[in-house]
Amino acid sequence: MILIRKFQPHDFSGVIAIEREQFGEHDPYMYMTLYELNEDTFFVAEHGGMVVGFVVGVSSLVEASVCGRVFSIAILEPYQGLGIGTQLMKSVLNEFHRKNIGNIMLEVRSHNYRAVRFYRRLNFTIQGLEKGYYTDGDDAIIMKHRGWMP
Ligand SMILES: CC(C)(COP(=O)(O)OP(=O)(O)OC[C@H]1O[C@@H](n2cnc3c(N)ncnc32)[C@H](O)[C@@H]1OP(=O)(O)O)[C@@H](O)C(=O)NCCC(=O)NCCS
């Protein structure tokens, strides 16, 4: 059974292992800082005591209103396509909703078609393209959530 729950500090090594497998681009210790600042919107998926996926949502103040951003989401490869990512995204969207944060954005690499399709199914739409957004020069597609879904 897959358990979706809030991140706890002892999940750190599991999250970092997935980050390395899927991205290998973030400073691992940044995740502890993200946790300290965004405890309520950092979720993990656990299976048999092992962390198999995570999502980090961050909140920030933009022109006097609070905005939400899905900073990163990843699922261990053997666990992809089972609905875990959808469950994690719904958890973070519900938490943003509970906090009255309606303006939710994310960035995704422009060639990550699967992720773009995944976000579309979760009610995100494409807002634009940011050229050279990533440190390796890749472009980012900017997506915005169209509103809460249960
Ligand atoms: C993108 C990502 C987070 C999606 O998570 P996921 O757990 O695989 O997503 P879901 O299973 O909820 O949905 C994805 C697919 O599984 C299918 N699916 C959903 N529920 C399912 C179920 N119960 N059984 C079988 N398939 C299912 C969906 O139709 C979808 O298919 P498609 O993507 O091939 O069109 C994951 O694939 C991932 O970690 N990718 C690598 C990292 C990444 O790109 N992150 C996003 C950029 S920041």
The ligand as an SDF file (V2000), in Angstrom:
LIG
                    3D

 48 50  0  0  0  0  0  0  0  0999 V2000
    6.0390   13.1610  -14.0020 C   0  0  0  0  0  0  0  0  0  0  0  0
    5.8640   12.2350  -12.7880 C   0  0  0  0  0  0  0  0  0  0  0  0
    6.0760   13.0320  -11.5110 C   0  0  0  0  0  0  0  0  0  0  0  0
    4.4550   11.6660  -12.8110 C   0  0  0  0  0  0  0  0  0  0  0  0
    4.2830   10.8090  -11.6840 O   0  0  0  0  0  0  0  0  0  0  0  0
    3.5640    9.3870  -11.8540 P   0  0  0  0  0  0  0  0  0  0  0  0
    3.3900    8.7850  -10.5180 O   0  0  0  0  0  0  0  0  0  0  0  0
    4.3050    8.6150  -12.8700 O   0  0  0  0  0  0  0  0  0  0  0  0
    2.1490    9.9050  -12.3910 O   0  0  0  0  0  0  0  0  0  0  0  0
    0.7770    9.1250  -12.4620 P   0  0  0  0  0  0  0  0  0  0  0  0
    0.9840    7.6510  -12.3810 O   0  0  0  0  0  0  0  0  0  0  0  0
   -0.1140    9.7520  -11.4730 O   0  0  0  0  0  0  0  0  0  0  0  0
    0.3100    9.5160  -13.9180 O   0  0  0  0  0  0  0  0  0  0  0  0
    1.2200    9.3290  -14.9830 C   0  0  0  0  0  0  0  0  0  0  0  0
    0.8550    8.2100  -15.9220 C   0  0  0  0  0  0  0  0  0  0  0  0
    0.3490    7.0270  -15.3490 O   0  0  0  0  0  0  0  0  0  0  0  0
   -0.9800    6.7630  -15.8300 C   0  0  0  0  0  0  0  0  0  0  0  0
   -1.6890    6.3190  -14.6500 N   0  0  0  0  0  0  0  0  0  0  0  0
   -2.2140    7.1020  -13.6960 C   0  0  0  0  0  0  0  0  0  0  0  0
   -2.7850    6.3210  -12.7500 N   0  0  0  0  0  0  0  0  0  0  0  0
   -2.5670    5.0490  -13.1180 C   0  0  0  0  0  0  0  0  0  0  0  0
   -2.8900    3.7990  -12.5460 C   0  0  0  0  0  0  0  0  0  0  0  0
   -3.5710    3.7190  -11.3990 N   0  0  0  0  0  0  0  0  0  0  0  0
   -2.4460    2.6740  -13.1780 N   0  0  0  0  0  0  0  0  0  0  0  0
   -1.7610    2.7630  -14.3430 C   0  0  0  0  0  0  0  0  0  0  0  0
   -1.4540    3.9240  -14.9310 N   0  0  0  0  0  0  0  0  0  0  0  0
   -1.8490    5.0420  -14.3280 C   0  0  0  0  0  0  0  0  0  0  0  0
   -1.4600    8.0280  -16.3690 C   0  0  0  0  0  0  0  0  0  0  0  0
   -2.4060    7.8450  -17.4010 O   0  0  0  0  0  0  0  0  0  0  0  0
   -0.1660    8.6170  -16.8750 C   0  0  0  0  0  0  0  0  0  0  0  0
    0.2070    8.1050  -18.1410 O   0  0  0  0  0  0  0  0  0  0  0  0
    1.1810    8.9070  -19.1320 P   0  0  0  0  0  0  0  0  0  0  0  0
    2.0350    9.8650  -18.3250 O   0  0  0  0  0  0  0  0  0  0  0  0
    1.9940    7.8430  -19.7670 O   0  0  0  0  0  0  0  0  0  0  0  0
    0.2610    9.6400  -20.0650 O   0  0  0  0  0  0  0  0  0  0  0  0
    6.8660   11.0250  -12.8280 C   0  0  0  0  0  0  0  0  0  0  0  0
    6.7000   10.3560  -14.0530 O   0  0  0  0  0  0  0  0  0  0  0  0
    8.3180   11.4110  -12.6280 C   0  0  0  0  0  0  0  0  0  0  0  0
    8.8370   11.3390  -11.5150 O   0  0  0  0  0  0  0  0  0  0  0  0
    9.0290   11.7830  -13.7060 N   0  0  0  0  0  0  0  0  0  0  0  0
   10.4460   12.1030  -13.6150 C   0  0  0  0  0  0  0  0  0  0  0  0
   10.6920   13.4220  -12.8840 C   0  0  0  0  0  0  0  0  0  0  0  0
    9.9460   14.5530  -13.5520 C   0  0  0  0  0  0  0  0  0  0  0  0
    9.9330   14.6710  -14.7630 O   0  0  0  0  0  0  0  0  0  0  0  0
    9.3050   15.4060  -12.7130 N   0  0  0  0  0  0  0  0  0  0  0  0
    8.5120   16.5190  -13.2100 C   0  0  0  0  0  0  0  0  0  0  0  0
    9.3210   17.6910  -13.5790 C   0  0  0  0  0  0  0  0  0  0  0  0
    9.6860   18.7320  -12.1940 S   0  0  0  0  0  0  0  0  0  0  0  0
  1  2  1  0
  2  3  1  0
  2  4  1  0
  2 36  1  0
  4  5  1  0
  5  6  1  0
  6  7  2  0
  6  8  1  0
  6  9  1  0
  9 10  1  0
 10 11  2  0
 10 12  1  0
 10 13  1  0
 13 14  1  0
 14 15  1  0
 15 16  1  0
 15 30  1  0
 16 17  1  0
 17 18  1  0
 17 28  1  0
 18 19  1  0
 18 27  1  0
 19 20  2  0
 20 21  1  0
 21 22  1  0
 21 27  2  0
 22 23  1  0
 22 24  2  0
 24 25  1  0
 25 26  2  0
 26 27  1  0
 28 29  1  0
 28 30  1  0
 30 31  1  0
 31 32  1  0
 32 33  2  0
 32 34  1  0
 32 35  1  0
 36 37  1  0
 36 38  1  0
 38 39  2  0
 38 40  1  0
 40 41  1  0
 41 42  1  0
 42 43  1  0
 43 44  2  0
 43 45  1  0
 45 46  1  0
 46 47  1  0
 47 48  1  0
M  END
$$$$
